[in-house]
Amino acid sequence: MQREQMLEELSKIVGKENVLSSETDLLLYGYDASLFKGKPDCIAFPGSTQEVSEIVRFCHREKIPVIARGSGTNLSGGTIPTRGGVILHFSRMNKILEIDIENQRAVVETGLFTLALKNQLARHGYVYQPDPASEKVSTFGGNFAENSGGPHCLKYGVTTNHILGAEIVLPDGEVIQVGGKALDNPGYDLTGILVGSEGTLGIATQLTLRIMPKSEAVKTMLAIYNSLEDAGRTVSAIIADGIVPATLEILDKLTIKAVEESVHAGFPLDAEAVLLIEIDGLKDGMERLAERIMEICRKNHARDVKSAKTEAERTQLWAGRKGAFGAISRLRPNYLVCDGTVPRTKLPEVLVRVMEVSKKYNLTIANVFHAGDGNLHPLILFDERDEEELRKVHLAGSEIMKLCADAGGTISGEHGIGTEKMKEMFFVFSPQDIAAMRKVKKAFDPEDIYNPGKIFPEVQA
Amino acid sequence: MNREQLKTLFYDEVAKCNHCGFCLAHCPVYTVAGREWATPRGKNVLVKAIIEGKIDWTPEIEATLFRCTGCRLCTQTCFPAVETNQGVLAGRECLVDKKQYPKVIDRVVEALETHFNISNEPNINRTLWMEKLEDIPDHRFQKEKASVIYFVGCVAAFYPMAHKIPQTFVQILNKAGVDFTILGGEEWCCGFPLIQAGMKDKMQKLIEHHQEKVKEVGAETVVFACPSCYHTWKEKYQTNAELLHSTQFIERLIGEGKITFQNVADRAITYHDPCDLGRNSKVFDAPRNILKKVPGLNLVELEGNRQLSICCGGGGDLEMIDPALSAAIAQRKIEEIQRTGTEEVVTSCQQCIRTISGYARKHKIKLKVRDITEVVLDAMG
């Protein structure tokens, strides 16, 4: 189809002012927070499910790829228009439709920022649990597509555990409702298939979310270590003791340095690692539980354990964790966030091997991770403008994923596969496994309209 | 400025942007525009693409770079603290050299070159705000020698909506017994609009003129009620005189016992930190300390306060270049003010007052918008 005709058709649906197609705009919608780049054919800003449906119907008829996009914060190239097509930017669909306290549900449009809902819920004493580091700007549509995690997912589960229903536009433009406010919907669990499908099966326009009353009490502790391995061992020891804290986060020395220069979270600069522990729940018994945890930390050679005395101190500690990725760019201009998961007990061993990769490629690697989940985030530092260095970064990133897979883990904890880790899928899946997934894709999207060129390796092994 | 100079000055800076997108949550322009071009991230990417020769100076780049309020909330909330606005201003300089900029800027430049002010009126009209004052001294606040110069600023001098600021501030200074003068027709624009327009080369004449005036008057202190004049002097001028914003000067006068408060205010207000005073000049406490001293006044903070204050929409020449966008930002600001439950916002910037009260008036929103000097004078009685 001619480009001009495409723009005209889209303008009829959303209005001329809601279609962008200049060279500049195509450049601006060719990136996300990953290292990948692409170029769409145009960008449309739908204002309703109806408009999304009409755009998709048109694209389906004309075989034009459709890529849904929220804030473009994803780290695996999930929103990169690798084969051109129409980007649907959901910035106009950002309303909270309902907060239903009695049923503990919220209904939102998918362009809404995660934190925007949380701020509203806080007025009711309620919370939406998943807390991706980018929550202040990540959209619910993005959380849905990537099945986002976050520190508190250790105790509460990832996004999929909190999405109960969705309004979905299918690749042919049909609108369906999956799940809902009630629990245990009969039939296939389509919500389960769609969450984390990275925009390849369906585009969510509305979500029904689980919300919970805020915990009565919360306690945040910081354990400081002279060795990264000791911090890792503490994590396993806490869980082995039958305790499930809300979070268990480790930051290594290099990350501490960057964080301190950026947000002054109060992490000691001479420590090899810090472990950020948060417990929440009923007030009764919390002090005792905290004491037990601190005791485990000390047994595992923590040189100091302290707890946040005020809400401000707690916020400051978390600012350090949430700002860790960005702060790293104080050390070198760019970073690649690896996202692998290993069985918790393998953490110390895998960390040692990650550092071997660092030496092998002569690349600086900082470590910050959701230790409780065994979810590693090695951050490889570099300067994107140095092509040779960039090449090594990709190799090192892939090698780290191999390490995780070999240790019995997997190649994504929460960031998805996207453009970045398609060939690494073979580290964890057999050709048969992948063929089974492809069948799902075929069932939903036989023409490969939605976010083509993602997740699956190009060539069958 | 050309591409090579842009590269030398800003390539390393914009290279630090990893497109994480955290700035999207804060940028006032993105908040209302909802388009990637509006984001600080997008602006960094465009400046980098220009430097690398991946894109030319398109009309959209011009539109984008001239739509930034210069509030620097993006840098404040950016972990590697990328100075996006510096790149934006340098980009504007490049565009100006290519004669590719909003033509409305030419009007301002012409006014500045002809009359040394932004309003295109004869500069002698700078003192018209005095007409409504009673008991004007014979010297009409213009003395040959004084220890303090009060630098009024173009907006307060020429726009009736802001006249109240100099009217109240001279009364405060008088009551406090300060030996001060204004420069009257010899006050010129500080040069701030030229920096924003990407024409900072043209401001040298203004700087030299004012530096000379400070020497002639023999002033030890120059006081500004305009945060942008204050910030511009701080950044670009070389003078031995101490430079203070009105809030800092008033706080000092209170400390010295020269200002005392007689009247009880007995109401709740909120305070808006102007970007150029708060985040960009780091003056947060002085206005709050003053408000705390006013008997009965109850300060309710905005959600975005101090370093996280959200721009009113009037910064960075935006009101001149894209009034509709500026107004949409002002609307958000007013909604934020209304969420405090107060009916009065106090600030310390004539431009913020213009933007906020301009929108409120146009849309018949009941909201009192006052400069801190007015609150002070009322309380002095």
Interface residues (C-beta under 8 A of the other chain):
Chain A: L20 S22 E23 T24 D25 L27 L28 Y29 Y31 D32 A33 I43 F45 S71 G72 T73 H89 S91 R92 F113 L115 S134 K136 V137 S262 V263 G323 F325 G326 A327 I328 S329 R330 P333 N334 Y335 D383 E384 R385
Chain B: D12 A15 K16 N18 H19 C20 G21 F22 L24 A25 G34 R35 E36 W37 G42 V45 L46 A49 K54 I55 T58 P59 E60 I61 T64 C78 F79 P80 A81
